[in-house]
Amino acid sequence: MGTAIQFDATQVDPNPVYEALPAGDYLAVVTRCEVKQTKAGNGQYLELEFDVQSDPYRGRKLFDRINLWNPNPKTVEIAQRQLSALCHATGVLQLADSDQLLGQTAIVSINAENDPQYGVRNKVKGYKAPEGMRQPAQAPRASAPAPMTQPPRAAAPAPARAPWAA
């Protein structure tokens, strides 16, 4: 026999069923950024959560994972370019702590991809500065991205602060 519950569903709005957003550009603000361990346990990624500011999808969430610490150098290079795009879009060019991204606004470009396990899902394609936002002056670019500090190898959970923080 089940557990007795007293609940009146007429008093609570049901959870809406969210479908993937249409492909396109959305004004969004960074509401969460956290370093997490990869499933394989051989790297870490920066997980970002965005709150969409564009109507009619205001309040919807978008997510991105930037795999900054990985044994594959090509994966790290791609991740550094993703993070650079986000930094340029927000104007935060000298990132010492992932918390510097919190509250920052950018245009998040997404597409909708069919995931065999989960169905249609949104995937971040890139970042742009919001129109009218002044872009900082471009610094001379190196021919290759500088290597990121390696994450700690301890079996402890991912650090609360980003590994690049002093």
C-alpha positions in Angstrom: 0.0 0.0 0.0 1.2 3.5 -0.8 1.9 6.4 1.5 -1.0 8.7 2.4 -0.7 12.2 0.7 -2.9 15.2 1.0 -2.3 17.2 -2.2 -4.7 19.4 -4.2 -3.4 19.8 -7.8 -5.9 22.5 -8.4 -3.9 24.7 -6.1 -0.5 24.3 -7.9 0.4 25.1 -11.5 1.8 22.0 -13.3 5.4 22.0 -14.5 5.5 23.0 -18.2 7.0 20.6 -20.7 9.9 22.4 -22.3 10.9 21.6 -25.8 14.3 22.6 -27.2 14.5 26.3 -28.2 14.5 27.1 -32.0 18.0 27.5 -33.4 19.1 31.1 -33.3 20.7 33.9 -31.2 19.5 34.6 -27.7 20.4 37.4 -25.3 21.4 35.6 -22.1 23.0 36.2 -18.7 25.5 33.8 -17.0 23.8 32.6 -13.8 26.1 29.7 -12.8 29.6 28.5 -13.7 31.1 25.6 -12.0 34.1 23.3 -12.6 33.1 19.7 -12.8 34.9 16.4 -13.2 34.4 14.5 -16.6 32.6 11.2 -16.5 35.8 9.4 -17.5 37.6 11.1 -14.5 40.5 12.2 -16.7 39.7 15.9 -17.0 37.5 18.8 -15.9 35.1 21.1 -17.6 33.6 24.5 -16.9 29.8 24.1 -16.9 27.9 27.3 -17.6 24.2 28.0 -17.1 22.5 30.9 -18.9 19.2 32.6 -18.2 17.6 33.7 -21.5 16.5 37.3 -21.6 14.9 37.3 -25.1 11.1 37.2 -25.4 9.2 34.9 -25.8 11.7 32.5 -24.2 12.7 34.8 -21.2 13.6 32.7 -18.2 14.4 29.6 -20.1 17.8 28.0 -19.4 20.8 27.2 -21.8 23.8 25.2 -20.8 27.3 24.8 -22.1 30.3 22.7 -21.1 33.8 23.9 -21.9 36.2 21.0 -21.6 39.3 23.0 -20.6 41.3 20.2 -19.0 41.5 17.1 -21.1 44.3 14.6 -22.2 43.5 15.5 -25.9 45.3 18.8 -26.8 42.9 19.4 -29.7 39.9 19.2 -27.2 41.7 21.7 -25.0 42.4 24.1 -27.9 38.7 24.0 -29.0 37.7 24.7 -25.4 40.1 27.6 -25.0 38.6 29.1 -28.2 35.1 28.7 -26.8 36.1 30.4 -23.6 37.8 33.2 -25.5 34.7 33.8 -27.5 32.6 34.1 -24.3 35.2 36.4 -22.7 35.3 38.6 -25.7 31.5 38.7 -25.9 31.2 39.7 -22.2 34.2 42.0 -22.2 35.9 40.0 -19.4 39.3 39.5 -21.1 41.4 38.8 -18.1 39.7 35.8 -16.3 41.3 34.9 -13.0 38.2 33.3 -11.4 35.1 31.8 -13.1 32.9 33.9 -10.8 33.9 36.9 -13.0 31.5 35.5 -15.6 28.5 35.6 -13.2 26.0 38.2 -14.2 27.7 38.9 -17.6 25.5 39.1 -20.7 26.2 37.7 -24.1 24.4 36.6 -27.3 24.4 32.8 -27.2 24.1 31.2 -30.6 22.5 27.8 -30.4 21.3 25.0 -32.7 19.0 22.1 -32.1 20.5 18.7 -32.5 18.9 15.3 -32.3 20.4 13.3 -29.5 19.6 9.6 -29.8 19.2 9.2 -26.1 17.4 12.5 -25.2 15.7 13.7 -28.4 16.2 17.2 -29.7 18.5 19.3 -27.5 20.1 22.7 -27.7 23.8 23.0 -28.3 25.8 26.2 -28.0 27.5 27.1 -31.2 29.2 30.3 -30.0 29.0 33.7 -28.3 28.8 37.3 -29.5 28.7 40.6 -27.8 25.2 42.1 -27.5 24.6 44.9 -30.0 25.6 48.3 -28.7 28.0 46.8 -26.2 31.5 48.3 -26.6 34.1 45.7 -27.6 37.4 46.0 -25.7 40.5 46.8 -27.8 41.9 43.6 -29.4 45.3 42.6 -28.0 47.8 41.0 -30.3 47.1 37.3 -30.6 49.6 34.5 -30.1 49.8 31.9 -32.8 48.5 29.2 -30.4 46.5 29.4 -27.2 48.5 29.4 -24.0 48.3 26.1 -22.1 45.8 26.0 -19.2 47.0 25.1 -15.7 46.4 21.4 -15.2 43.6 20.5 -12.7 44.5 18.8 -9.5 45.0 15.0 -9.8 43.7 14.2 -6.3 40.7 12.0 -6.0 38.9 14.8 -4.1 35.8 16.4 -5.6 36.2 19.2 -8.1 37.4 22.4 -6.4 34.9 25.1 -5.5 37.0 27.7 -7.2 38.3 27.4 -10.7 41.8 25.8 -10.9 43.2 28.9 -12.6 42.3 31.0 -9.5 45.3 32.1 -7.4 
